[in-house]
Amino acid sequence: MTSRRPHIRAYRPSDRDDVYDVCVRTAAAGGDARGHYSSDDLMPDIFAGPYLDLEPELAFVVDDGDRVVGYVLGTADTARWAAEHRSRWLPQVAARYPAVAAPTTAEERLVDLLHHPERNIHPELADYPAHLHIDLLPSHQGAGHGRALIRAFLAALRRQGVAKVHLGMSPSNTGARAFYERLGFHELPHGDDVVLLGLSTDHPV
Ligand SMILES: CC(C)(COP(=O)(O)OP(=O)(O)OC[C@H]1O[C@@H](n2cnc3c(N)ncnc32)[C@H](O)[C@@H]1OP(=O)(O)O)[C@@H](O)C(=O)NCCC(=O)NCCS
């Protein structure tokens, strides 16, 4: 029997469309990015698909009984993920988003990122090999699901023997920043226009 109370469970391949939907609805620094780009699949094909495809065992969802309303996903090893992205994920989506020689628009810069997964590797973060993405639909934010998802993700990393995790976020997403800091994430040194935060996987959240 399906529980009607929102609950956390492991990702299943049949959740993929819901995860894509949550991703695009939260991809504009936490807000709805539907209609922002030529395909609503662009953001999920960058920020969800390659994790679901390559490391589904690290994906967890919030299921409200009808559908998936939130998720956490990521990788245990960013360098390995980037290599597998290039060899196994990019070939699946590259034809949909042809590479751009000199990206200028926001969409072109995103497509460029898709074609260069190695940009996710920050050499100064070698001690923080894992990284994650987390998103919940607005209707299910602020109810403790984010904390529970991070808890499930950290436990899965610990089972794989991973000691530290990082994430990158837009500096304008002040709500998410408050959430991460509340859970104990700390800022990591980085010179770019992205904020990097880190946490030990044994940190209580
Ligand atoms: C950011 C997000 C994952 C947080 O998940 P959540 O379920 O809303 O957060 P929780 O209810 O588990 O909150 C955990 C703690 O963080 C705090 N917190 C969460 N969001 C907050 C906010 N916007 N401002 C201040 N504190 C916040 C909560 O108050 C809570 O603290 P408490 O235990 O002392 O009460 C979720 O709001 C979300 O998906 N937002 C839109 C997408 C997004 O921005 N994703 C992150 C991209 S980097």
The ligand as an ORCA input file, in Angstrom:
! r2SCAN-3c Opt
* xyz 0 1
  C      16.609     24.701      0.032
  C      15.675     23.517      0.302
  C      16.281     22.234     -0.258
  C      15.525     23.365      1.831
  O      14.669     22.260      2.104
  P      13.436     22.428      3.123
  O      12.725     21.159      3.230
  O      12.667     23.629      2.683
  O      14.201     22.763      4.485
  P      13.870     22.127      5.929
  O      12.418     22.319      6.219
  O      14.396     20.752      6.010
  O      14.718     23.103      6.857
  C      15.844     22.693      7.644
  C      16.320     23.875      8.451
  O      16.755     24.911      7.552
  C      16.018     26.104      7.796
  N      15.646     26.724      6.514
  C      15.172     26.087      5.420
  N      14.897     26.997      4.460
  C      15.179     28.198      4.986
  C      15.089     29.521      4.493
  N      14.637     29.775      3.257
  N      15.464     30.535      5.303
  C      15.928     30.300      6.567
  N      16.030     29.062      7.092
  C      15.673     28.033      6.318
  C      14.741     25.651      8.483
  O      14.196     26.684      9.269
  C      15.203     24.470      9.292
  O      15.769     24.916     10.501
  P      15.132     24.432     11.907
  O      15.330     22.960     11.938
  O      15.901     25.171     12.920
  O      13.691     24.788     11.867
  C      14.264     23.751     -0.316
  O      13.674     24.856      0.289
  C      14.275     23.937     -1.815
  O      14.247     22.952     -2.541
  N      14.297     25.187     -2.305
  C      14.179     25.472     -3.738
  C      15.287     24.851     -4.568
  C      16.662     25.251     -4.099
  O      16.950     26.396     -3.840
  N      17.546     24.221     -4.008
  C      18.922     24.427     -3.622
  C      19.717     24.839     -4.791
  S      21.412     25.190     -4.321
*
